[in-house]
Amino acid sequence: MLAARGGGAPAGRRGQGARGAAGAVGAAGAAAGGPARAGPAAGPRRGGGRRRGFDAGPAGGGAAWGSRAAAAAGAAPGGASSGEGAGEEYAVLNFYHLAPLADPDAEVAAHKAVVEARGLDLKGRVFLSRDGVNAQLGGPVADCSAYAEWVASRAPFQGLEYRLFPASGHSFPGKRLKVQHKALVSLLQHGGFPAVTDPGSRARKVSPAEWRAALEERERLAPGAPGRPVVVDLRNSYEWDAGHFEGAERPSESVFGQTPVAPGGGGAGGGSGADGSGGGDAARGAGQTEGEQTVLDKLRGVPKDTPVLMYCTGGIRCDVYSPVLREQGFTDLRTLGGGVQHYFEEEGGEGWKGHLYVFDARMAVGPDLDASQGPEGLECAAPCSLCGGRADPPFHNCANLDCNRLFLSCRACLERHQGCCKPECVDSPRLLRPLKPYGGYYGKWAAYGEGAEAEQRIAGGRGEGRRRRRAGQRARRRAAAAGAGARDCSHKTAGRAAAEARAAGRGAGAGGAPGAPGPD
């Protein structure tokens, strides 16, 4: 059993032991080995076990609504790497913490050094930037706990809270641990983005019970009634297709990186983030005209004093985006503390439709947060994209190597079209990968081709990918030389900013005027 761990939490928050197969969160300050409790059912929880008080969180702005995680042993979520963990417990580790970081590069070096020195068997991603840390990784429970405790002991991350969820093996198959100086989420690549490390600029966190009460109050009010809250889903649109709160409209943006950021600017493609979305342009407002798509569709024409209820999977996207809405003049901003995962722990599936998409090998979890039986029994909020019938989780990547689109399908359509997202993809010009009826990640191209003919087909797309990577490396070097002003941006974003600055300079010079200066 994994015991709840202490961690400098405010007094009065009670200890809490491990919960069934759910990714439980004990109370900070608890002694190790608190009382055990079963995971929540798909509905409101009634009694049973101790409930901790909700804490708005330390100034650091991390996931401080629970304690460091506690999860039960013996529950092996589906989708994790097989053949691992015999006699050893594995877990998925998630945490983030928003706090000023003076030297992200030095912090990256320190993290890499401690992982290597201690021989920690971890896989996944850790992003560090001047705004703090965001991590999704996995490995043996002892290694995950050791790393998280070490991070929490560092001065910039005092008050950091983390969660562990049970796994049958490594849940980031084929990956090593990547510790990078990179924007915590894609929107933070924008230059001039509002400060997110100031707790006063972020929305007020509400507990799962308060969130549920606000949703129930919303249902009692007629549409258009004064004071009726607006529910905003800040995840990618495909995550909404997997599951969402009743009353939350589907995001019009395909990915979080396209979310409008402020008056005079908006999100755009490029780069990638830990939120599963594409990155934004380096300069805020690049790619959009003045006044175009500067406010979320759900908030256009909404009075600024309207209660805005925001939610995402774990909380970081809401913490990052709420300063934008405050800058736009919205005064009553509330976020679901701890995200949907924490809501499931406290309130079960009340008011939720479908399942929760997660960015690791589990892919789909229900309100009990138990993936040990795989996706069987879970539902999707959206229908099958092929026949319009009931879809079966989890999401699938198209078996066509040149498509790879993420889509929902019923089992019958998936088998009929050999794992492809549409009939046209069945006739792959290069390689049709094998059907994965229960989801999971595809391996590298070479794993699906044997013989000279297959190798030749696969190699047909390798040259272009190599050229793109090398071009990106050159762009990053050029951006560094030009002093590109993007905040912790990717090489693609920085390279684009540098190219735009050079183009602007050449255009101005042609007219006899001095060249435009590069980004600040």
N, C-alpha and C positions, 0 to 999 in steps of 0.2 A: 504494500500500500504506500502511496506517496503521501507524505504528511504535509500539512499546511505549514508554511514558513512565516516567520515574523519579518518585519521590515520597517520599523520606525513609523508606524501609522498613528493617527491621533488616538488618544485614549477613548475607551468606550466601545471600540469595535471588537466584537467577540471572535474567538477562535472558531475554526470550522474545519472539519476533517474531510477526507476524500469522499467523493460522490460516485457511486456506481461506475458507469463507463463514461459519464459526462466529463467535459473539460471544466472542472469545478474551480472555484475561486474561494479560498479561505480568507479569513479576516487578517489583515496585517497586525502584527503584534501577538499573534497566537503562538502558543507553544507547539512544538512538533508533535504530530500524532493526535490531533483532536478527534472528536467523535465522528464516526462514519455516517454517511447519509446517502440515500439513493438519489439517482438523477431524476430531474423533473419529468413528469409526464407531459404529453402534448395537450396542455390545457393549464388553467390556473392551479397553482400548487396550494394545497390545503394542509397546513400543519406539517409535522414531521421534520425533525432536525431543527437546528438553530438557525435563525436568520440574522444576518449581520446588519448593522446600521449602514446607511449610505453616506459616503463622504464625498464632498464636492471635489476633493483632490488637492494636492499641493500646488504651489505656484508653478512647479515644473510642468504641469499640464499633461502628465502621463496618464496611463490607465489606472487611476488611483481609486476606482470605485470598488475594487475587490482587494484581495491580498495577492501575494504571490500564489501561484496556482497549486491546486491539489487535484489529483485525478486517480482513479482506481486502477490497480494493476489487473492484468488478465483480460482486458477488453481490447481487442485488436481491430481497429477500424479497417474497413475494406479499402483497397486502393493503395496502401502503403507497400513498400518493397517486400516481396516474399522471401522466405529463406533467411531472414534476419531475426535477431532478438531471441533466439532459443535460450531460455534461461535468463534473458536480460530484458528489462523493460525499456520500451522506446516511447518517445513523446514528440509532439509538435510544440514548439515554443514560439509564442508571439508576445511582442511588447513594443511600445514606442514611448518617447518622452520628449516633449518640446521644451528646450532650454537653450540659452545662448552657448555656443561652442566656439571658443576663440581660435582654435587650430584644428580643424577637421582632419587634415593630413596626418598630424601627429597622433590623433586619436585612432585613426585607421591603423597606423603602425603599431600602436599599443595593443589593439584588439587582435591583430594578426599574431603578434608576438606571444600573447598569453595562450591563444589557441594552440600554437605550435609547441610552446614550452610544456604545456600540460597534456599534450597529445589528445586533445578533445576530438571525438569522432562526430563532427557536426557537418551538416549539409544545409544549404539554403542561402539566404541573402541578408546582409546587414548594411543599411545605408546610414552614413554619417554625414552631416552637413552643419553649417553654422546655425541651423535651427534645432539640432538635437539628433535623435537616433530613431530608426524604424527598422524592426527586425522580424523576419519570418524564417524560421529554421527548424531543424529537427535532429534527433539523434538519441542515444541512450539517455535515460532519465537523469542519471548521475551527471553526465556531461552537460546536458541542458541546464540543470540546476546550478552546476558549478559556474558555468559561463554567465548565466543571468545574475547570480549573486555577485560575481566579480564586477559586472557592469553597474549594478546597483550601488556598489561600494565606491564608485568613482565620483569625485566631487561634482562634475556637471550633472550627474544623474541621480542625486539624492532624492529619495521618494519614488523612484521608478518602481512600477509594479509589472509583474509578468504573469502569463497564464501558460499552463501545460495541458495538452490534450493527449489522451492515450493513442498509441499507434502500434502497429504490428512490426514495424521496421522503419527504415528511412522514408520519410514522406516527400522528399525532394529527390526522386530517383534520377541518376545520371548527372547530378550536380555536385559540385564541391561547395565549400563555404566561401562565398564571395563577400568580402568586406570592402566597401567602396566609399569614396567621397562622392556623394551623389545626392541630388534632391530627394527628400524623404518621400514625397509624392510628386506626381508630374506637374501639378499647378505651381509648385514652388520654384520652377525653373523661370518663371516670369520675372523680369526686372521690375522693380518698383512695387512688388507685391506687398500688401499690408503686413505689418509685423505679426507673427504668430506666436512668439515666445512670451508676449505680454498677456497674462491671464485675463486682464481687464478688457482686452480686445476680442476675446472669444465669447462664444455663447455660454449661457448658464447650463450646466449639466443637470439633468433630472434623473431620478432613479427609475427603474423599470415600473414600479408601482405608480409613480407620478405620470410617467409616459402613458401607461394604460388608462389612467383616469382622464388624461387630456384627450386621448382618442375617443373615449366613451362620451365625454362632454361634446366633442366635435360632432358625434353622431346624433346627439340630441338637438343640435342647432340646425336650422334649415339652411340649405345652400344660399350663400349671399348674405346671411345674417351677420350683423356687426359683431366682431370679436370671434368669429368662427375660425379656428386655427387652420393653417395651411400645412399639409404634410409634404415634406421634400425628401425624396430618396436621392442621396448623393453618390450612389454607386453607378457602375456601368449599366447600360440598358439591359445587357444580357443577364446580369445578376437579378434584375427585376423580373425577368422572364422565369428564373428559377423559383423565386419567392419574394413576397413583399408584404408590408402591412396593408390591411384593408383601408382604402381611402387614399393611398399613395399612388399618384399617377406615374406612368412609365417615363423615365428620363428621356427627354428629346435628344440628349447628347449620347452618342454611342459609347463613349468612354469618358472618364472623369476629366481627362486632360482637355476636353473640349468645353468644359463648363465656363460660362462667362465670368470674368474676374472682377470687373469694376467698370464704372462709367468711363467710356473712351477706350475700352479694350475687351478682349475675349480670348477664349482658349482656342488652340489650333493644334494640328497634328505635329508629330515628330518626337523622337526619343521614347523612353519608356519609364514606367514607375512601378513601385511595389504594389500599387493599387490595381495593377493589371491593365492600365490604360496607356495610351500614347502620351508623349510629353507635349509641353506647350512651347510656343515661340519664345525666344530669349527676351525680346522686348515686349512689354505688355501692350496689347493692342495690335501687334503685328498680324497681318492677314485679315483684318476686319476694318471696315470703314467706320468713320465717326458715327456713334450712336447706333451701330448695328449690333444686335444680339449682345447687349451689355448687361442684361438682367435675365435671370432664369425665367423660362416661359411661365412657370407656375406663379411667379411673383409680379408679372407685368400688370400694372394697374391696381395692385393690392396696396391698401393703406399701410403706411410705414409702421403703425402701431399694432398691426395684426400679429397675433402669435404665430411664429414660424417654428414648426417642429421638424428638426433635421435628424436623419439617422443614416448609419452606414454599418459595415460589418463589425468593426472593432472600435471605431471612434475617431481615428486620426483624420479622415477626410472631412468630418464635420468640424473638428478643431481647427483645421487649416482653412476651411472655406468660410466659417462664420465671421472672421474679421472683414472679409470682402463685403458681406451683407451689412455688417455694422457700418462700414465705410459708405455704403449706399443709402444709409439712413434708417434701416430697420432697427427697431428698438427692443422688441420682445423676441429674442432669439433663444431657443432651447434645443439642446442636443441630448440624445439618448446616451447617458453615461455608460461606457463600456460597450456600446453598440448592440447589435442584434444578439450576439453571443451572450452577453450579460442578461439581456431580456429573457432569453430562453432559460437561463439558469434560474431566474427569479419568478417569472410569470408563465413559463411554458410556452405553448403555441397560441395562446389567446390573442385573437386579432390578427394572426399571421396566416397567409395563404401560400402553400407550396413548401419548398425546402430552402435551405441556405447554401449558396455557392461559396466555397472556400478555395483559396489559392494554394492548395497542396494536393497530394495524391488522394486525399479523401474525396475531394471535389464536391460532394453533396452530403450535408448533415441535416438531421431533423431537429425538432425542438428539444429532444432529449440529448442532443449533441453526441449521440452514440453512433459511430459509423462501423461498429464491429460486425454488423450483419450486412454491410454493403448498402447499396441504394434501394434494395427491395423494400417496398412498403411506403416509400416516400412519393410525394406528388410534385408536379410542376405547376406553376401559376399560369404558364403559357401553353398553348396546344402544340402538337406535332407540326413542325414547319413544312412537312411534306403532304400530309393528308388532312390536317386540321383536327385530328382526333386527340385523345388523351396522350400526352407525352410521358415517356418513362425516363426518370433521371438515371445517370447524370448527363451533363453535356458531353458531346462527342466532337472530336476534330475530324473533318472530312478525310476519308481514307485516300483521296486523290492527293498525291504529293504536292501538286502545283496549286491546290486550293487551300486545304488545311483549315477551312472555315469552321468556327465553333457553332454548333447547332443543336437543337432539341428535336428528338424524334421518338416515335413509338417503336416498340421492339420489332413489329412486323415490317415497317418501312425501312428500318435500319438493316434488316436482313435482306429485304427485297432489293435494296439499292447497294448492297455489299459495303455498308458503312459510309456511303457517300451522302452529301447534303442535298443533292439533286440528281436526276437521271443523267444529265449531261456529264457529270463528273465520273461516271462509271467507266467511260472510255478514256482512261488516262493516257496521255501521250508518252509518259515516262514510267510511272510506277503507281500501282494501286496497292496500298498497304492492307494488311489483313484486317478483317472486321474485329472490333473490340465491343462485344455486346454489353459489357458492364463498365465501359468507360476506361479511363486511365490514359497515361501519356504514351505517345509513340516514341520509339527510340530513334537513334540516328539513322540516316538514310541507308548506310551500309548494312544495317541489320536486316533489311528487307529485300536484298538483291543478291543472287548468287550467279556466278558464271560471267563470262565476258560480256554477253548481251545486256544483262541487268546492270552491270557496273558501268557500261557505256551510257545507258539511259539515265542512270542516277547522276553521272558526271556531267550530263548536259546542262545542269543548272549551277554547278559549283563555281565556274569561272566568274559569273556575274556576282555571286555572293562575295567572293574574294575581292573583286574590284570595289564593291561597295564598302567593305570593311576597311580596305586600304585608303579609300577616299575619305572615309570618316576619320581615320587616324591623322591624315594630312590636314583635314579641316580643324581638328582639335589643336594641332600644333600652330596652325595659322591664327586660330582664335586666341590662343595664349599669347602669341606674339603681338596681336592687335589689341590686347587688353580688353577682350569682350566682357561686357558688364552683366552677363546673365548670372543668376544666383544658382550655383551648384548645378549648372546645366550639363546635358549630355554633349558628346562631341558633335552630334548632328546639329543640335540647337546652337551651340557656340559657333560651329562652322558656318551655319546659315546666317547668323548675326554678322560675322566677319565679312562674308561675301556681300551681304546687303550694304554694309558700311563702305566697302570698296566700290561697289557699283554706284552708290550715292556720290562718293567722292569724284568718280570719273564723270558722272553726269553734270555735277556742278562745275567741274573744270572745263568741260566742253563749252559752257556758256560764258566763259571768261571770269566766273566768280571763283573765289577760293573754294577748295575742296571741303566737303563736309567732314567734321571731326568724327572719329570712331566712337563707339559706345563708351559711356563713362565707366 
